[in-house]
Structures are given as structure tokens and as C-alpha cells.
Amino acid sequence: MNEKMSKTIAEQLNIKEFPFSIRDKNGNEIYFEDSKGYWEKREYDFYGNKIYYENSDGYSARREYDSDDKLIYYENSDDEIIDKRPKDRAIKLLRDLADLQNGAPLEEYRKEWEETMEQVHDFLNKWESQ
């Protein structure tokens, strides 16, 4: 629902009984509206985590979760941002790789290089599959 839309969903559907709500196939409420025209819209990911929220007052929020269903990113229309995405680990792994690659001869550090490369690939596979 953006400002370009002149009618709420209940108005478009000519709904007369309130509160009005719509649920997805998993039973999650994805739309709510009251008799005064106040509405809320929600989106959920495959696992049932709320990933988006918006209301008729102009407030919105977006969330991201990791593969363990832990919140790793949150931002809202009040400019609040919480970012726990795995950038620190990525930077460390890439720094380790760069240091090994640009340091002494590779053969001397083959074991450390192979361990770091395995960690880099595990990390990339985990985050690219999401």
C-alpha cells in the first residue's frame, strides 16, 4: 500500500465487517485493517519469520534472518538499523587469505592456506545459498 493507492484493500473489496484480515497459507496474518482505515501489511519468509512490516501511518521495518533463524539485520523507517550480518568473519577470512597469498612463498604456508581456503569456501557456500 503506497500513497498512490487511493483505496484500502477493504474499500476495494467493499468489506463492511471489521476488523478485516488476510492470512497466508501458513496462517500468518499478512494484512489487517480496522473500520477507520488503519492497515498493516506483513511479509514472512519460508520459515515463518516476519521479514517486512508496513502500516498506514508510514512506518515500515525490514528484517533478515540467518539459517538458524537468528535475526541478523533490522532496519525501520525511523532510521534504526541493527546489522549483525557476518561481515566481520568475511573480512577476517579474506584478510587471512590475502596475508597468506602475499606473504612468504606459498609452499611454506600451504597447510594454513588450505585451511583458510576451506573456511572461505564453507563461509561462501553457507551465505550464497540463502
SEDRENSE-495820 format. One line per 10 residues: number of its first residue (from 0); their letters; for each residue x, y, z of C-alpha. Coordinates in Angstrom, 1 decimal, padded with zeros to 4 digits. Layout:
! residues N
NUM	A	X/Y/Z ~ ...
//
This chain:
! residues 130
0	MNEKMSKTIA	000.0/000.0/000.0 ~ 001.7/003.2/-001.0 ~ 000.4/006.7/-001.2 ~ -000.5/006.3/-004.8 ~ -003.2/003.8/-003.9 ~ -006.4/005.8/-003.1 ~ -008.4/003.0/-001.6 ~ -007.5/000.4/001.1 ~ -007.9/-003.3/000.4 ~ -011.2/-003.4/002.4
10	EQLNIKEFPF	-012.5/-000.5/000.4 ~ -011.6/-002.1/-002.9 ~ -013.3/-005.3/-001.8 ~ -016.3/-003.4/-000.3 ~ -015.8/-005.1/003.1 ~ -018.2/-004.0/005.8 ~ -017.2/-006.2/008.7 ~ -014.2/-005.2/010.7 ~ -011.5/-005.9/011.8 ~ -010.7/-007.4/008.4
20	SIRDKNGNEI	-007.6/-009.5/007.9 ~ -006.0/-011.7/005.3 ~ -003.8/-014.7/006.2 ~ -001.3/-016.6/004.0 ~ -001.5/-020.4/003.5 ~ 000.6/-020.9/006.7 ~ -001.9/-018.9/008.9 ~ 000.3/-015.8/009.1 ~ -001.6/-012.5/009.1 ~ -000.4/-010.6/006.0
30	YFEDSKGYWE	-002.9/-007.8/006.1 ~ -005.0/-006.2/008.8 ~ -007.4/-003.3/008.6 ~ -009.8/-001.7/011.0 ~ -013.0/000.3/010.5 ~ -011.2/003.6/010.5 ~ -009.0/002.7/007.5 ~ -005.8/001.9/009.6 ~ -004.0/-001.0/008.0 ~ -000.9/-003.2/008.5
40	KREYDFYGNK	000.9/-005.3/005.9 ~ 003.3/-008.1/006.7 ~ 005.5/-010.5/004.8 ~ 007.1/-013.7/006.0 ~ 009.9/-015.9/004.8 ~ 009.7/-019.6/004.1 ~ 010.3/-020.4/007.8 ~ 007.6/-018.0/009.1 ~ 009.9/-015.2/010.2 ~ 008.4/-011.8/009.7
50	IYYENSDGYS	010.6/-010.1/007.2 ~ 008.6/-007.0/006.3 ~ 006.1/-004.7/008.1 ~ 004.3/-001.6/006.9 ~ 001.4/000.4/008.2 ~ -000.9/003.2/007.1 ~ 000.9/005.7/009.4 ~ 004.0/005.4/007.2 ~ 006.1/003.1/009.5 ~ 007.9/000.2/007.9
60	ARREYDSDDK	010.5/-002.3/009.0 ~ 012.6/-005.0/007.3 ~ 014.3/-008.0/008.9 ~ 016.8/-010.7/007.7 ~ 017.5/-014.0/009.5 ~ 020.3/-016.4/009.2 ~ 020.0/-020.2/008.6 ~ 019.5/-020.7/012.3 ~ 016.5/-018.3/012.4 ~ 018.5/-015.7/014.3
70	LIYYENSDDE	017.9/-012.0/013.4 ~ 020.9/-010.7/011.7 ~ 019.6/-007.5/010.2 ~ 016.8/-005.0/011.1 ~ 016.0/-001.5/009.7 ~ 012.9/000.7/010.1 ~ 011.6/003.9/008.8 ~ 012.7/005.7/011.9 ~ 016.3/005.1/010.7 ~ 017.1/002.5/013.3
80	IIDKRPKDRA	019.5/-000.1/011.9 ~ 020.9/-003.2/013.6 ~ 023.3/-005.1/011.3 ~ 024.7/-008.4/012.6 ~ 025.4/-009.9/009.2 ~ 028.6/-011.9/009.0 ~ 030.8/-009.2/007.5 ~ 033.4/-009.4/010.3 ~ 034.1/-013.1/009.7 ~ 034.2/-012.5/005.9
90	IKLLRDLADL	036.7/-009.7/006.3 ~ 038.9/-011.8/008.6 ~ 038.9/-014.8/006.3 ~ 039.7/-012.6/003.3 ~ 042.4/-010.8/005.2 ~ 043.9/-014.1/006.3 ~ 043.9/-015.3/002.7 ~ 045.4/-012.1/001.4 ~ 048.2/-012.2/004.0 ~ 049.0/-015.8/003.2
100	QNGAPLEEYR	048.9/-015.2/-000.6 ~ 051.0/-012.1/-000.4 ~ 053.4/-013.2/002.3 ~ 056.3/-015.6/002.1 ~ 056.4/-018.4/-000.6 ~ 053.1/-020.3/-000.7 ~ 054.7/-023.7/-000.2 ~ 055.9/-022.7/003.2 ~ 052.3/-021.9/004.3 ~ 050.5/-024.5/002.2
110	KEWEETMEQV	048.7/-026.0/005.3 ~ 047.5/-022.7/006.6 ~ 046.5/-021.6/003.1 ~ 044.5/-024.8/002.5 ~ 042.7/-024.5/005.9 ~ 041.9/-020.8/005.2 ~ 040.6/-021.7/001.7 ~ 038.4/-024.4/003.2 ~ 037.0/-021.9/005.7 ~ 036.4/-019.3/002.9
120	HDFLNKWESQ	034.6/-021.8/000.8 ~ 032.4/-023.1/003.7 ~ 031.6/-019.5/004.5 ~ 030.7/-018.5/001.0 ~ 028.6/-021.7/000.4 ~ 026.6/-021.0/003.6 ~ 025.8/-017.4/002.7 ~ 025.4/-017.7/-001.0 ~ 022.8/-020.5/-000.6 ~ 020.5/-018.2/001.4
//
